[in-house]
Amino acid sequence: MNMNFKRKLLIPMEIKEMYPMTESGEEAKRRNDEEIAAIFTGQSDKLLLVIGPCSADREDAVIDYITRLRGLQEKVADRIVIVPRIYTNKPRTTGVGYKGMLHQPNPLSQADMLKGLISIRKLHMRALNETGFSCADEMLYPENHKYLSDLLSYVAVGARSVENQQHRLTASGLDVPTGMKNPTGGDLSVMMNAIKAAQSPHVFIYRNWEVESKGNPLSHAILRGFVDAKGVSHPNYHYEDLTTLVDLYAQSELANPAVVVDVNHSNSGKRFMEQVRISKEVLHSAQHNADIKKLVKGLMIESYLVDGCQGANEGVYGKSITDPCLGWEKTEALVQDLAELW
Amino acid sequence: MQDSGSCDRRSIRLGGTIILIMPKLEDIRKKINSIDSQLVELFEQRMEASREVAEYKMERGLSVYDPQREAEVIKRNAELIKSDEIREYFMRFEQNLMDLSKDYQYRRISGLKVAYSGVEGAFAYVAARKMFPSAKLVSYPDFQSAYQSCSSGESDVVVLPFENSYAGEVSAVTDLMFSGDLYVNQVVQVEAVQNLLACPDAHIDDIKAVVSHPQALSQCAEYIREKGYAVHEYSNTALAARMVAQKGDCSLAAIANAECAELYGLKILEHRINESSNNTTRFAAFSKVLNTETAKRKMGKHFILMFTVKNEAGALAKTLNIIGSHNYNMCALRSRPTKELLWSYYFYIELDGNIYTEEGKSMLRELGTLCEKLKLVGSF
């Protein structure tokens, strides 16, 4: 092994002691969890929007953004439940580039994992305490979930991770809705298998412990489009794709059939403006088909304060330093439109 | 004609030409009187504010004189003066004002009781005088009793040495910092300059023997050897000076600081006879209130943390990693036995920078849960 074991990091319990949940935070999280779970179990017919920047690059802009979401949420509360995205770790196709706040609390500085672990908890904590939102994050490293386990209300397993055993087993031990994305190649059976694994109980090793999970009935599908062997992006949010998924769920014995459509990534070909059209089209498909309406629980939208994206060193406040996002004005208009359409 | 309120010059139109007439002296004087009456009011308010500063500083054991702040204020205010010609006078006015304000503060603070350990003229005395020129200095026989006097309210401030550039920490004072309830808000450095002191009538060629504390003697060993003086050890440099003065023996000289010459009526036969020029001791002013006001200066700020960690592998490393993650530079790390429990130790850390920032607050919060006991001893 050529790894240099640099230093032992703090365990989740230690960082949780440093930044413990407040009573009001706990109460807000419980309320959010109930409301979101009700959507997946079919008790609520509201639309779930997992929305926010591609990556949470800086605390001030992210908190600013989420504070605005709070105002927006109040306006559309009877139709829509918002879960802000605070994505603190980013998978990189070749492993190069900004890997998220967990690795680089300062995007322009060297990796500092200790500072990163503390920073991501502080950020999620601030969001909850200041806006009442318990947020969504990607579970890129299953072992790290425990640093945020009391703060997250939604977890996504990414397209590159969905086939991984440890991700599936860990998802089976979570109590919050966990979305399994279709893999980058688009094979839906991989995603369905991941959901099955996540909904089943398991015994496995987690953080050096032998653990037993109960299975997560709120685990569900996320369609994010795919890339073919020639590197061309293909969408999978269309009417036909959704009916295919209805069928796949029908053949399975999975609990709570559900899909959240990721309207960016390969569905938009990363043309962030298309998110507006795609979101509306998914809702349109749902209006046409009762099975689709039942299956579609929400949308995943990449949005931030400023349209588009920039290099990490360009420093525009509230502009994505990873994938391009929809700016605030367009986001606000879209969310209000979606509330009308749903 | 304009109304008299805004009238600087009067003009009379005479056959198409305008003749300016200078205002009457009486009018100008009236104007000055009116300005002065405003100044009176403002001056009173300013001195009142100055008194409040003195009270704040007394409570926290801070010095009256802060040259850096003084220069900053004068510069800032001078920039507000529009006329280049007047600016120079304003700076002198402002300096005078500052001096008056300091005089007033010194007078207010003269009631301050500052405890120190040792006798008059000792380095602790020099340090206390340096920090509190107008205060009443009270001598105590040892560190413990001096510290205790402040804890119990008998004195307002206690000045104690806590580190020497040669000998390192003053362990007894470090222990008091850890176990006691006082805070450090000010630190000064006093260089140990040793001089040859003798009776006023003595001549340098008459000196046959020197007397002083062994440490001072060793600092001047080369000088003594060169001169071939006989050496007598004494318990204290200041007491040695007093003894020389009392004896009136012109062949005997004391080795002590310059303050002692003045205190005991001796004359300095030779200045700076110690070899090394960097024997410096750091003295801290302890008081009951921690000063949480952040000084404007960005550089040269420090703070002291003391803590104990859980007795397990990597416990100290964890705390140091937290400090590192907040980008504070550590300039000293020492460990001392806690004395409560056999073989258990506490740590003393001195760091560069300002603790009263977001970073600092986060760091204290994080260390607070990692450490068994954590104390912010001082910020200066």
Contacts between the chains, C-beta under 8 A, distances in Angstrom:
chain1	res1	chain2	res2	distance
A	7	B	317	6.5
A	7	B	321	5.9
A	8	B	314	5.2
A	8	B	317	7.2
A	8	B	318	7.6
A	10	B	318	6.4
A	10	B	370	7.8
A	14	B	318	7.7
A	14	B	369	6.9
A	14	B	370	6.7
A	17	B	369	4.2
A	18	B	365	6.1
A	18	B	366	4.6
A	18	B	368	7.7
A	18	B	369	4.8
A	18	B	370	7.7
A	19	B	365	7.8
A	112	B	325	6.2
A	114	B	321	5.4
A	114	B	322	7.4
A	114	B	325	5.1
A	115	B	325	4.0
A	115	B	326	8.0
A	118	B	325	7.0
A	118	B	362	7.8
A	118	B	366	6.7
A	122	B	362	7.5
